[in-house]
């Protein structure tokens, strides 16, 4: 019985090590996607209408009475 358990554990260790993480190309694609999303978000936030709305929110928050 003990030999069978050792064989099962050895097999599980081999299976677990097959795919331990992303390769360099996957990291690169993830970084490209993150940069693209950041640029899109930056463009939206710095647009005129969104900037005006954010400034209005900040002005209302600063002028609120406590």
Phi and psi restraints in degrees (range 20) as a CNS / XPLOR table:
assign (resid 1 and name C) (resid 2 and name N)
       (resid 2 and name CA) (resid 2 and name C) 1.0 -63.1 20.0 2
assign (resid 2 and name N) (resid 2 and name CA)
       (resid 2 and name C) (resid 3 and name N) 1.0 -36.3 20.0 2
assign (resid 2 and name C) (resid 3 and name N)
       (resid 3 and name CA) (resid 3 and name C) 1.0 -66.7 20.0 2
assign (resid 3 and name N) (resid 3 and name CA)
       (resid 3 and name C) (resid 4 and name N) 1.0 -39.7 20.0 2
assign (resid 3 and name C) (resid 4 and name N)
       (resid 4 and name CA) (resid 4 and name C) 1.0 -63.2 20.0 2
assign (resid 4 and name N) (resid 4 and name CA)
       (resid 4 and name C) (resid 5 and name N) 1.0 -41.5 20.0 2
assign (resid 4 and name C) (resid 5 and name N)
       (resid 5 and name CA) (resid 5 and name C) 1.0 -64.3 20.0 2
assign (resid 5 and name N) (resid 5 and name CA)
       (resid 5 and name C) (resid 6 and name N) 1.0 -41.9 20.0 2
assign (resid 5 and name C) (resid 6 and name N)
       (resid 6 and name CA) (resid 6 and name C) 1.0 -62.5 20.0 2
assign (resid 6 and name N) (resid 6 and name CA)
       (resid 6 and name C) (resid 7 and name N) 1.0 -39.4 20.0 2
assign (resid 6 and name C) (resid 7 and name N)
       (resid 7 and name CA) (resid 7 and name C) 1.0 -66.2 20.0 2
assign (resid 7 and name N) (resid 7 and name CA)
       (resid 7 and name C) (resid 8 and name N) 1.0 -40.8 20.0 2
assign (resid 7 and name C) (resid 8 and name N)
       (resid 8 and name CA) (resid 8 and name C) 1.0 -64.4 20.0 2
assign (resid 8 and name N) (resid 8 and name CA)
       (resid 8 and name C) (resid 9 and name N) 1.0 -45.0 20.0 2
assign (resid 8 and name C) (resid 9 and name N)
       (resid 9 and name CA) (resid 9 and name C) 1.0 -63.0 20.0 2
assign (resid 9 and name N) (resid 9 and name CA)
       (resid 9 and name C) (resid 10 and name N) 1.0 -39.7 20.0 2
assign (resid 9 and name C) (resid 10 and name N)
       (resid 10 and name CA) (resid 10 and name C) 1.0 -63.6 20.0 2
assign (resid 10 and name N) (resid 10 and name CA)
       (resid 10 and name C) (resid 11 and name N) 1.0 -41.5 20.0 2
assign (resid 10 and name C) (resid 11 and name N)
       (resid 11 and name CA) (resid 11 and name C) 1.0 -65.3 20.0 2
assign (resid 11 and name N) (resid 11 and name CA)
       (resid 11 and name C) (resid 12 and name N) 1.0 -41.3 20.0 2
assign (resid 11 and name C) (resid 12 and name N)
       (resid 12 and name CA) (resid 12 and name C) 1.0 -64.0 20.0 2
assign (resid 12 and name N) (resid 12 and name CA)
       (resid 12 and name C) (resid 13 and name N) 1.0 -38.7 20.0 2
assign (resid 12 and name C) (resid 13 and name N)
       (resid 13 and name CA) (resid 13 and name C) 1.0 -63.3 20.0 2
assign (resid 13 and name N) (resid 13 and name CA)
       (resid 13 and name C) (resid 14 and name N) 1.0 -40.2 20.0 2
assign (resid 13 and name C) (resid 14 and name N)
       (resid 14 and name CA) (resid 14 and name C) 1.0 -66.0 20.0 2
assign (resid 14 and name N) (resid 14 and name CA)
       (resid 14 and name C) (resid 15 and name N) 1.0 -43.3 20.0 2
assign (resid 14 and name C) (resid 15 and name N)
       (resid 15 and name CA) (resid 15 and name C) 1.0 -65.2 20.0 2
assign (resid 15 and name N) (resid 15 and name CA)
       (resid 15 and name C) (resid 16 and name N) 1.0 -37.6 20.0 2
assign (resid 15 and name C) (resid 16 and name N)
       (resid 16 and name CA) (resid 16 and name C) 1.0 -68.4 20.0 2
assign (resid 16 and name N) (resid 16 and name CA)
       (resid 16 and name C) (resid 17 and name N) 1.0 -31.4 20.0 2
assign (resid 16 and name C) (resid 17 and name N)
       (resid 17 and name CA) (resid 17 and name C) 1.0 -82.3 20.0 2
assign (resid 17 and name N) (resid 17 and name CA)
       (resid 17 and name C) (resid 18 and name N) 1.0 -7.5 20.0 2
assign (resid 17 and name C) (resid 18 and name N)
       (resid 18 and name CA) (resid 18 and name C) 1.0 -61.3 20.0 2
assign (resid 18 and name N) (resid 18 and name CA)
       (resid 18 and name C) (resid 19 and name N) 1.0 -47.0 20.0 2
assign (resid 18 and name C) (resid 19 and name N)
       (resid 19 and name CA) (resid 19 and name C) 1.0 -129.4 20.0 2
assign (resid 19 and name N) (resid 19 and name CA)
       (resid 19 and name C) (resid 20 and name N) 1.0 90.1 20.0 2
assign (resid 19 and name C) (resid 20 and name N)
       (resid 20 and name CA) (resid 20 and name C) 1.0 -93.5 20.0 2
assign (resid 20 and name N) (resid 20 and name CA)
       (resid 20 and name C) (resid 21 and name N) 1.0 -5.0 20.0 2
assign (resid 20 and name C) (resid 21 and name N)
       (resid 21 and name CA) (resid 21 and name C) 1.0 170.1 20.0 2
assign (resid 21 and name N) (resid 21 and name CA)
       (resid 21 and name C) (resid 22 and name N) 1.0 -171.0 20.0 2
assign (resid 21 and name C) (resid 22 and name N)
       (resid 22 and name CA) (resid 22 and name C) 1.0 -82.8 20.0 2
assign (resid 22 and name N) (resid 22 and name CA)
       (resid 22 and name C) (resid 23 and name N) 1.0 152.3 20.0 2
assign (resid 22 and name C) (resid 23 and name N)
       (resid 23 and name CA) (resid 23 and name C) 1.0 -91.0 20.0 2
assign (resid 23 and name N) (resid 23 and name CA)
       (resid 23 and name C) (resid 24 and name N) 1.0 172.1 20.0 2
assign (resid 23 and name C) (resid 24 and name N)
       (resid 24 and name CA) (resid 24 and name C) 1.0 -58.7 20.0 2
assign (resid 24 and name N) (resid 24 and name CA)
       (resid 24 and name C) (resid 25 and name N) 1.0 -39.5 20.0 2
assign (resid 24 and name C) (resid 25 and name N)
       (resid 25 and name CA) (resid 25 and name C) 1.0 -65.9 20.0 2
assign (resid 25 and name N) (resid 25 and name CA)
       (resid 25 and name C) (resid 26 and name N) 1.0 -34.1 20.0 2
assign (resid 25 and name C) (resid 26 and name N)
       (resid 26 and name CA) (resid 26 and name C) 1.0 -69.4 20.0 2
assign (resid 26 and name N) (resid 26 and name CA)
       (resid 26 and name C) (resid 27 and name N) 1.0 -38.6 20.0 2
assign (resid 26 and name C) (resid 27 and name N)
       (resid 27 and name CA) (resid 27 and name C) 1.0 -61.7 20.0 2
assign (resid 27 and name N) (resid 27 and name CA)
       (resid 27 and name C) (resid 28 and name N) 1.0 -43.5 20.0 2
assign (resid 27 and name C) (resid 28 and name N)
       (resid 28 and name CA) (resid 28 and name C) 1.0 -62.4 20.0 2
assign (resid 28 and name N) (resid 28 and name CA)
       (resid 28 and name C) (resid 29 and name N) 1.0 -43.7 20.0 2
assign (resid 28 and name C) (resid 29 and name N)
       (resid 29 and name CA) (resid 29 and name C) 1.0 -65.7 20.0 2
assign (resid 29 and name N) (resid 29 and name CA)
       (resid 29 and name C) (resid 30 and name N) 1.0 -37.1 20.0 2
assign (resid 29 and name C) (resid 30 and name N)
       (resid 30 and name CA) (resid 30 and name C) 1.0 -64.5 20.0 2
assign (resid 30 and name N) (resid 30 and name CA)
       (resid 30 and name C) (resid 31 and name N) 1.0 -40.5 20.0 2
assign (resid 30 and name C) (resid 31 and name N)
       (resid 31 and name CA) (resid 31 and name C) 1.0 -67.2 20.0 2
assign (resid 31 and name N) (resid 31 and name CA)
       (resid 31 and name C) (resid 32 and name N) 1.0 -42.4 20.0 2
assign (resid 31 and name C) (resid 32 and name N)
       (resid 32 and name CA) (resid 32 and name C) 1.0 -61.4 20.0 2
assign (resid 32 and name N) (resid 32 and name CA)
       (resid 32 and name C) (resid 33 and name N) 1.0 -42.8 20.0 2
assign (resid 32 and name C) (resid 33 and name N)
       (resid 33 and name CA) (resid 33 and name C) 1.0 -65.1 20.0 2
assign (resid 33 and name N) (resid 33 and name CA)
       (resid 33 and name C) (resid 34 and name N) 1.0 -41.0 20.0 2
assign (resid 33 and name C) (resid 34 and name N)
       (resid 34 and name CA) (resid 34 and name C) 1.0 -65.9 20.0 2
assign (resid 34 and name N) (resid 34 and name CA)
       (resid 34 and name C) (resid 35 and name N) 1.0 -40.7 20.0 2
assign (resid 34 and name C) (resid 35 and name N)
       (resid 35 and name CA) (resid 35 and name C) 1.0 -66.2 20.0 2
assign (resid 35 and name N) (resid 35 and name CA)
       (resid 35 and name C) (resid 36 and name N) 1.0 -41.3 20.0 2
assign (resid 35 and name C) (resid 36 and name N)
       (resid 36 and name CA) (resid 36 and name C) 1.0 -61.1 20.0 2
assign (resid 36 and name N) (resid 36 and name CA)
       (resid 36 and name C) (resid 37 and name N) 1.0 -43.8 20.0 2
assign (resid 36 and name C) (resid 37 and name N)
       (resid 37 and name CA) (resid 37 and name C) 1.0 -65.3 20.0 2
assign (resid 37 and name N) (resid 37 and name CA)
       (resid 37 and name C) (resid 38 and name N) 1.0 -39.7 20.0 2
assign (resid 37 and name C) (resid 38 and name N)
       (resid 38 and name CA) (resid 38 and name C) 1.0 -63.9 20.0 2
assign (resid 38 and name N) (resid 38 and name CA)
       (resid 38 and name C) (resid 39 and name N) 1.0 -40.8 20.0 2
assign (resid 38 and name C) (resid 39 and name N)
       (resid 39 and name CA) (resid 39 and name C) 1.0 -64.5 20.0 2
assign (resid 39 and name N) (resid 39 and name CA)
       (resid 39 and name C) (resid 40 and name N) 1.0 -42.4 20.0 2
assign (resid 39 and name C) (resid 40 and name N)
       (resid 40 and name CA) (resid 40 and name C) 1.0 -62.5 20.0 2
assign (resid 40 and name N) (resid 40 and name CA)
       (resid 40 and name C) (resid 41 and name N) 1.0 -44.9 20.0 2
assign (resid 40 and name C) (resid 41 and name N)
       (resid 41 and name CA) (resid 41 and name C) 1.0 -63.3 20.0 2
assign (resid 41 and name N) (resid 41 and name CA)
       (resid 41 and name C) (resid 42 and name N) 1.0 -40.5 20.0 2
assign (resid 41 and name C) (resid 42 and name N)
       (resid 42 and name CA) (resid 42 and name C) 1.0 -62.1 20.0 2
assign (resid 42 and name N) (resid 42 and name CA)
       (resid 42 and name C) (resid 43 and name N) 1.0 -43.4 20.0 2
assign (resid 42 and name C) (resid 43 and name N)
       (resid 43 and name CA) (resid 43 and name C) 1.0 -63.4 20.0 2
assign (resid 43 and name N) (resid 43 and name CA)
       (resid 43 and name C) (resid 44 and name N) 1.0 -39.8 20.0 2
assign (resid 43 and name C) (resid 44 and name N)
       (resid 44 and name CA) (resid 44 and name C) 1.0 -67.4 20.0 2
assign (resid 44 and name N) (resid 44 and name CA)
       (resid 44 and name C) (resid 45 and name N) 1.0 -45.9 20.0 2
assign (resid 44 and name C) (resid 45 and name N)
       (resid 45 and name CA) (resid 45 and name C) 1.0 -68.4 20.0 2
assign (resid 45 and name N) (resid 45 and name CA)
       (resid 45 and name C) (resid 46 and name N) 1.0 -33.7 20.0 2
assign (resid 45 and name C) (resid 46 and name N)
       (resid 46 and name CA) (resid 46 and name C) 1.0 -90.8 20.0 2
assign (resid 46 and name N) (resid 46 and name CA)
       (resid 46 and name C) (resid 47 and name N) 1.0 4.8 20.0 2
assign (resid 46 and name C) (resid 47 and name N)
       (resid 47 and name CA) (resid 47 and name C) 1.0 -69.6 20.0 2
assign (resid 47 and name N) (resid 47 and name CA)
       (resid 47 and name C) (resid 48 and name N) 1.0 157.9 20.0 2
assign (resid 47 and name C) (resid 48 and name N)
       (resid 48 and name CA) (resid 48 and name C) 1.0 -58.6 20.0 2
assign (resid 48 and name N) (resid 48 and name CA)
       (resid 48 and name C) (resid 49 and name N) 1.0 -47.4 20.0 2
assign (resid 48 and name C) (resid 49 and name N)
       (resid 49 and name CA) (resid 49 and name C) 1.0 -66.9 20.0 2
assign (resid 49 and name N) (resid 49 and name CA)
       (resid 49 and name C) (resid 50 and name N) 1.0 -44.8 20.0 2
assign (resid 49 and name C) (resid 50 and name N)
       (resid 50 and name CA) (resid 50 and name C) 1.0 -67.0 20.0 2
assign (resid 50 and name N) (resid 50 and name CA)
       (resid 50 and name C) (resid 51 and name N) 1.0 -40.2 20.0 2
assign (resid 50 and name C) (resid 51 and name N)
       (resid 51 and name CA) (resid 51 and name C) 1.0 -60.4 20.0 2
assign (resid 51 and name N) (resid 51 and name CA)
       (resid 51 and name C) (resid 52 and name N) 1.0 -43.1 20.0 2
assign (resid 51 and name C) (resid 52 and name N)
       (resid 52 and name CA) (resid 52 and name C) 1.0 -63.3 20.0 2
assign (resid 52 and name N) (resid 52 and name CA)
       (resid 52 and name C) (resid 53 and name N) 1.0 -41.9 20.0 2
assign (resid 52 and name C) (resid 53 and name N)
       (resid 53 and name CA) (resid 53 and name C) 1.0 -64.7 20.0 2
assign (resid 53 and name N) (resid 53 and name CA)
       (resid 53 and name C) (resid 54 and name N) 1.0 -42.3 20.0 2
assign (resid 53 and name C) (resid 54 and name N)
       (resid 54 and name CA) (resid 54 and name C) 1.0 -64.5 20.0 2
assign (resid 54 and name N) (resid 54 and name CA)
       (resid 54 and name C) (resid 55 and name N) 1.0 -40.0 20.0 2
assign (resid 54 and name C) (resid 55 and name N)
       (resid 55 and name CA) (resid 55 and name C) 1.0 -64.5 20.0 2
assign (resid 55 and name N) (resid 55 and name CA)
       (resid 55 and name C) (resid 56 and name N) 1.0 -38.5 20.0 2
assign (resid 55 and name C) (resid 56 and name N)
       (resid 56 and name CA) (resid 56 and name C) 1.0 -63.9 20.0 2
assign (resid 56 and name N) (resid 56 and name CA)
       (resid 56 and name C) (resid 57 and name N) 1.0 -40.1 20.0 2
assign (resid 56 and name C) (resid 57 and name N)
       (resid 57 and name CA) (resid 57 and name C) 1.0 -63.8 20.0 2
assign (resid 57 and name N) (resid 57 and name CA)
       (resid 57 and name C) (resid 58 and name N) 1.0 -44.1 20.0 2
assign (resid 57 and name C) (resid 58 and name N)
       (resid 58 and name CA) (resid 58 and name C) 1.0 -65.4 20.0 2
assign (resid 58 and name N) (resid 58 and name CA)
       (resid 58 and name C) (resid 59 and name N) 1.0 -41.8 20.0 2
assign (resid 58 and name C) (resid 59 and name N)
       (resid 59 and name CA) (resid 59 and name C) 1.0 -62.9 20.0 2
assign (resid 59 and name N) (resid 59 and name CA)
       (resid 59 and name C) (resid 60 and name N) 1.0 -41.4 20.0 2
assign (resid 59 and name C) (resid 60 and name N)
       (resid 60 and name CA) (resid 60 and name C) 1.0 -64.7 20.0 2
assign (resid 60 and name N) (resid 60 and name CA)
       (resid 60 and name C) (resid 61 and name N) 1.0 -40.0 20.0 2
assign (resid 60 and name C) (resid 61 and name N)
       (resid 61 and name CA) (resid 61 and name C) 1.0 -67.1 20.0 2
assign (resid 61 and name N) (resid 61 and name CA)
       (resid 61 and name C) (resid 62 and name N) 1.0 -38.6 20.0 2
assign (resid 61 and name C) (resid 62 and name N)
       (resid 62 and name CA) (resid 62 and name C) 1.0 -75.9 20.0 2
assign (resid 62 and name N) (resid 62 and name CA)
       (resid 62 and name C) (resid 63 and name N) 1.0 -26.6 20.0 2
assign (resid 62 and name C) (resid 63 and name N)
       (resid 63 and name CA) (resid 63 and name C) 1.0 -93.9 20.0 2
assign (resid 63 and name N) (resid 63 and name CA)
       (resid 63 and name C) (resid 64 and name N) 1.0 4.4 20.0 2
assign (resid 63 and name C) (resid 64 and name N)
       (resid 64 and name CA) (resid 64 and name C) 1.0 -71.4 20.0 2
assign (resid 64 and name N) (resid 64 and name CA)
       (resid 64 and name C) (resid 65 and name N) 1.0 142.7 20.0 2
assign (resid 64 and name C) (resid 65 and name N)
       (resid 65 and name CA) (resid 65 and name C) 1.0 -87.4 20.0 2
assign (resid 65 and name N) (resid 65 and name CA)
       (resid 65 and name C) (resid 66 and name N) 1.0 146.6 20.0 2
